[in-house]
Amino acid sequence: MSITHPQALAFWITGPRAGELRPVSLPELQTGEVLVRAGFGAISRGTESLVYRGEVPVSEHQRMRAPHQEGEFSFPVKYGYCSVGEVERGPDALLGKQVFCLYPHQSRYVVPARAVIALPDGIPPERAVLAANLETAVNGLWDGAPRVGDRIAVVGAGAVGCLVAWLAGRMPGCEVELVDIDPARQAIAQALGVGFALPDAARGDADLVIHASGHPEGLTTALALAGFESRVIEMSWFGAKPVTLSLGEGFHQRRLSLRSSQVGSIAPDQQPRWSTRRRLELALRLLADPRLDRLITDTSPFSDLPAVMARLADDPKGTICHRIDYF
């Protein structure tokens, strides 16, 4: 017997710096699928802003597709990957469970049961919206391969940068400094248990530098902070925007290594044993620390999402993670 589901609303990007909520007709639930009612979501400020502004290069249109994305780059496209909700229908093992799904901004949706992960005990759904950013941070540290006792600089105190610094700060003996141009981020760094510095006052000679500011100037700072033969991990993605970078000065003399990190692939050393699902499950378990609530700096109802995206795309005004509430 078929079941008629209520209509849903979804956020669609309709053109450069333009978006709207559109009604969605949900498909009938099939065996092995779940119907999820969204409770909370979050905006991935860096990547989603690039998508919203129409800055995804043509060469990356296929590689940048998000799970469950509808539409094509550039527009119209339904894009996003941070959704936490309750399973309203589906297998008994998931019924009524709070789950995380890499799904775009939508009030209700139907996906295969394997596409959702039940939240571990003790993880509030309001905090679970950080899971995708934390998964990115985990992969970035895998790529950076920090060692016990390393001096680690993290440039950029957005959501990913803060999470990288927090993870690195849990390693024995590591001295972690979060570097950002906004002095207000010092309080966040202190709450996460790591150091803080403005770029001009940051400590140099780092064993590992991770760049996550999303700005070319931040990458310049990251290279300046790197010690002899150390590693610089680039976690920012600039889309179609060209980046000018000086590789003169001490870049060659210090024998620096500059390497990209991207969450779409498992870090090479982990690939034989890890899947993307296992990595996401790890991220959800790591969210047990209540200090991470400090990273959710703004909240808005789902109905305000078009206006919120328009603001964040050009003027984030101190936002680290902006949560979307569907209730």
C-alpha positions as CSV (number, residue, x, y, z in Angstrom):
1,M,0.0,0.0,0.0
2,S,1.4,3.4,-0.9
3,I,1.7,6.2,1.6
4,T,1.0,9.8,0.7
5,H,3.7,12.0,2.3
6,P,3.3,15.7,3.1
7,Q,5.0,18.2,0.8
8,A,8.3,19.5,1.8
9,L,10.1,22.8,1.3
10,A,13.7,22.9,-0.2
11,F,16.1,25.7,-0.7
12,W,17.2,26.2,-4.3
13,I,20.0,28.5,-5.5
14,T,18.4,30.0,-8.6
15,G,21.2,32.2,-9.9
16,P,24.3,34.1,-8.7
17,R,23.4,35.4,-5.2
18,A,19.8,34.4,-5.5
19,G,17.8,31.6,-3.8
20,E,14.3,30.7,-2.8
21,L,12.3,28.1,-0.9
22,R,10.4,25.8,-3.3
23,P,7.8,23.1,-2.6
24,V,8.9,19.5,-3.1
25,S,6.7,16.5,-3.8
26,L,8.2,13.5,-1.9
27,P,8.3,10.1,-3.5
28,E,6.6,7.1,-2.1
29,L,8.6,5.3,0.5
30,Q,10.2,2.1,-0.8
31,T,11.6,-0.9,1.1
32,G,15.0,0.1,2.6
33,E,14.3,3.8,2.6
34,V,13.6,6.3,5.4
35,L,11.5,9.5,5.6
36,V,13.4,12.1,7.7
37,R,11.8,15.2,9.2
38,A,14.6,17.8,9.4
39,G,15.2,19.4,12.8
40,F,18.5,21.3,12.3
41,G,20.8,22.1,9.5
42,A,23.9,24.3,9.0
43,I,25.5,26.3,6.3
44,S,28.9,25.3,5.1
45,R,30.0,28.9,4.8
46,G,33.0,28.5,2.5
47,T,31.8,26.0,-0.1
48,E,28.2,27.0,-0.1
49,S,29.0,30.6,-0.5
50,L,31.1,29.8,-3.6
51,V,28.2,27.8,-5.0
52,Y,25.8,30.6,-4.1
53,R,27.9,33.2,-5.9
54,G,28.3,30.9,-9.0
55,E,32.1,30.5,-8.5
56,V,32.3,26.7,-9.1
57,P,34.7,26.2,-12.1
58,V,33.4,24.3,-15.0
59,S,36.2,21.8,-14.6
60,E,34.8,20.9,-11.1
61,H,31.1,20.6,-11.9
62,Q,31.1,16.9,-11.5
63,R,33.6,16.5,-8.7
64,M,31.9,19.2,-6.6
65,R,28.5,17.5,-6.7
66,A,27.1,16.9,-3.2
67,P,25.3,13.7,-2.1
68,H,21.6,14.0,-3.0
69,Q,22.2,17.2,-4.9
70,E,19.5,18.1,-7.5
71,G,20.1,20.3,-10.4
72,E,23.4,21.1,-12.1
73,F,26.0,23.8,-11.7
74,S,25.7,26.6,-12.1
75,F,21.9,27.1,-11.7
76,P,19.3,26.1,-10.5
77,V,20.8,23.8,-7.9
78,K,19.8,22.3,-4.6
79,Y,23.1,22.1,-2.6
80,G,24.2,21.4,0.9
81,Y,25.3,18.6,3.2
82,C,24.4,19.2,6.9
83,S,21.0,17.9,8.0
84,V,20.0,16.4,11.3
85,G,16.4,15.1,11.8
86,E,14.1,12.4,13.0
87,V,13.2,9.3,11.1
88,E,9.4,9.4,10.8
89,R,9.1,6.2,8.6
90,G,11.4,3.4,7.8
91,P,13.0,0.3,9.3
92,D,12.2,-0.4,12.9
93,A,15.9,0.0,13.9
94,L,15.8,3.6,12.8
95,L,12.2,4.7,13.5
96,G,12.1,7.7,15.8
97,K,15.9,8.0,15.8
98,Q,17.8,11.3,15.5
99,V,20.0,10.9,12.4
100,F,22.6,12.8,10.4
101,C,22.5,12.9,6.7
102,L,24.6,14.7,4.0
103,Y,21.5,16.2,2.5
104,P,20.7,19.7,1.1
105,H,18.5,22.2,3.0
106,Q,15.0,20.6,2.9
107,S,12.3,20.2,5.6
108,R,11.5,16.5,4.8
109,Y,13.2,14.0,2.5
110,V,13.4,10.4,1.5
111,V,16.7,8.6,1.3
112,P,18.1,5.1,1.4
113,A,18.4,4.0,5.1
114,R,22.2,3.5,4.5
115,A,22.5,7.3,3.8
116,V,21.7,8.2,7.4
117,I,23.7,7.6,10.6
118,A,22.0,7.5,13.9
119,L,23.4,10.0,16.4
120,P,25.5,8.3,19.2
121,D,24.0,8.5,22.7
122,G,24.7,11.9,24.3
123,I,25.2,13.9,21.1
124,P,22.6,16.7,21.0
125,P,21.1,17.1,17.5
126,E,21.7,20.8,17.8
127,R,25.5,20.2,17.9
128,A,25.4,17.3,15.4
129,V,25.2,19.9,12.5
130,L,29.0,20.3,13.0
131,A,29.6,16.7,11.8
132,A,30.4,17.5,8.2
133,N,32.9,20.2,9.2
134,L,34.4,18.0,11.8
135,E,34.8,15.2,9.2
136,T,36.7,17.7,7.0
137,A,38.9,18.6,10.0
138,V,39.7,14.9,10.7
139,N,40.7,14.4,7.1
140,G,42.9,17.5,7.1
141,L,44.8,16.3,10.2
142,W,45.2,12.9,8.6
143,D,46.8,14.7,5.6
144,G,49.0,16.8,7.9
145,A,50.1,13.8,10.0
146,P,51.0,15.7,13.2
147,R,53.3,14.1,15.6
148,V,53.4,14.1,19.4
149,G,54.9,17.3,20.7
150,D,54.6,19.3,17.4
151,R,54.2,23.0,17.2
152,I,51.1,23.4,15.1
153,A,49.7,26.6,13.6
154,V,46.1,26.7,12.3
155,V,45.4,29.8,10.1
156,G,41.8,30.8,9.9
157,A,39.3,30.5,12.8
158,G,36.2,29.5,10.9
159,A,34.4,26.3,11.7
160,V,36.9,24.0,10.0
161,G,39.9,25.8,11.4
162,C,38.6,25.8,14.9
163,L,37.8,22.1,14.7
164,V,41.3,21.3,13.4
165,A,42.8,23.3,16.2
166,W,40.6,21.6,18.8
167,L,41.5,18.1,17.5
168,A,45.2,18.9,17.3
169,G,45.1,20.4,20.8
170,R,44.1,17.0,22.2
171,M,47.3,15.4,21.0
172,P,49.9,14.9,23.8
173,G,52.5,17.6,24.0
174,C,51.3,19.6,20.9
175,E,51.4,23.3,21.1
176,V,48.6,24.6,19.0
177,E,48.1,28.2,18.0
178,L,44.9,29.4,16.2
179,V,45.7,32.4,14.0
180,D,43.0,34.8,12.8
181,I,42.6,38.5,11.9
182,D,39.6,38.9,14.2
183,P,40.8,39.4,17.9
184,A,37.3,38.3,19.1
185,R,38.3,34.7,18.1
186,Q,40.7,34.6,21.0
187,A,37.8,33.7,23.4
188,I,36.8,30.8,21.1
189,A,40.4,29.6,21.1
190,Q,40.6,29.7,24.9
191,A,37.3,27.8,25.2
192,L,38.7,25.1,22.9
193,G,41.9,24.9,25.0
194,V,44.4,26.2,22.3
195,G,46.5,29.4,21.9
196,F,45.6,32.3,19.8
197,A,47.5,35.0,17.9
198,L,46.8,37.7,15.3
199,P,48.9,37.1,12.1
200,D,51.6,39.7,13.0
201,A,52.1,38.2,16.4
202,A,51.9,34.5,15.5
203,R,54.7,32.2,16.5
204,G,56.9,30.9,13.6
205,D,59.0,27.8,13.1
206,A,55.9,25.6,13.2
207,D,56.3,21.8,12.5
208,L,52.9,21.8,10.8
209,V,50.7,24.6,9.5
210,I,47.1,24.1,8.4
211,H,45.5,26.9,6.3
212,A,41.7,27.2,6.5
213,S,40.9,30.9,6.2
214,G,39.6,30.8,2.7
215,H,41.6,33.9,1.8
216,P,44.9,34.1,-0.2
217,E,46.4,36.3,2.4
218,G,45.9,33.5,5.0
219,L,48.0,31.1,2.8
220,T,50.8,33.7,2.7
221,T,50.7,33.9,6.5
222,A,50.7,30.1,6.7
223,L,53.9,29.8,4.6
224,A,55.6,32.5,6.7
225,L,54.9,30.5,9.9
226,A,56.3,27.2,8.6
227,G,59.6,26.0,9.9
228,F,62.4,24.3,8.0
229,E,61.2,21.3,6.0
230,S,57.7,21.5,7.6
231,R,54.4,20.9,6.0
232,V,51.7,23.4,5.0
233,I,48.3,21.8,4.4
234,E,45.8,23.8,2.3
235,M,42.2,23.2,3.3
236,S,40.7,26.3,1.7
237,W,39.0,26.0,-1.6
238,F,39.0,29.1,-3.8
239,G,36.6,28.0,-6.6
240,A,37.2,29.9,-9.7
241,K,39.1,32.7,-8.0
242,P,42.8,32.9,-9.0
243,V,45.3,33.0,-6.1
244,T,48.5,34.9,-6.3
245,L,51.2,33.3,-4.1
246,S,54.8,34.4,-3.6
247,L,57.0,31.3,-3.7
248,G,60.2,33.4,-3.4
249,E,61.7,34.6,-0.1
250,G,62.3,31.6,2.1
251,F,60.0,29.0,0.4
252,H,62.8,27.1,-1.3
253,Q,65.5,27.7,1.3
254,R,63.3,26.3,4.0
255,R,62.3,23.3,1.8
256,L,58.6,23.7,2.5
257,S,56.0,21.2,1.4
258,L,52.6,22.6,0.3
259,R,49.8,20.0,0.0
260,S,46.1,20.2,-0.6
261,S,43.5,18.4,1.5
262,Q,39.9,17.7,0.4
263,V,37.3,15.7,2.2
264,G,35.9,14.1,-1.0
265,S,38.7,11.5,-0.7
266,I,40.1,9.6,2.3
267,A,43.6,10.6,3.2
268,P,46.0,8.2,1.4
269,D,47.5,6.6,4.5
270,Q,44.0,5.8,5.8
271,Q,42.4,4.5,2.6
272,P,43.2,0.8,3.1
273,R,41.1,0.7,6.3
274,W,38.7,3.6,6.3
275,S,35.5,4.4,4.4
276,T,33.7,7.7,4.3
277,R,31.0,6.3,6.5
278,R,33.5,5.2,9.1
279,R,35.1,8.6,9.0
280,L,31.7,10.3,9.5
281,E,30.8,8.0,12.3
282,L,34.0,9.0,14.0
283,A,33.2,12.7,13.6
284,L,29.8,12.2,15.2
285,R,31.4,10.4,18.2
286,L,33.9,13.2,18.6
287,L,31.1,15.7,19.0
288,A,30.6,14.7,22.6
289,D,32.6,17.7,23.8
290,P,30.1,20.5,24.9
291,R,32.8,23.1,24.3
292,L,32.0,22.7,20.6
293,D,28.7,24.5,21.1
294,R,30.7,27.7,21.1
295,L,31.2,27.3,17.4
296,I,27.5,27.7,16.7
297,T,27.4,31.5,16.7
298,D,24.2,32.2,14.9
299,T,20.8,30.5,14.4
300,S,17.9,31.3,12.1
301,P,14.6,29.6,11.2
302,F,14.5,27.8,7.9
303,S,12.1,30.4,6.5
304,D,14.9,33.0,6.7
305,L,17.5,30.8,4.8
306,P,17.3,32.8,1.5
307,A,18.2,36.0,3.4
308,V,20.8,34.3,5.5
309,M,22.6,32.9,2.5
310,A,22.6,36.3,0.8
311,R,24.3,37.9,3.9
312,L,26.8,35.1,4.5
313,A,27.9,35.0,0.9
314,D,29.5,38.5,1.2
315,D,29.5,39.6,4.8
316,P,29.7,36.9,7.5
317,K,30.2,39.4,10.3
318,G,32.0,37.1,12.7
319,T,29.9,34.0,12.0
320,I,31.6,30.7,12.6
321,C,28.7,28.2,12.1
322,H,25.2,29.4,11.3
323,R,22.6,26.8,12.3
324,I,19.2,26.5,10.6
325,D,16.3,25.5,12.8
326,Y,13.3,23.8,11.1
327,F,10.9,23.9,13.9
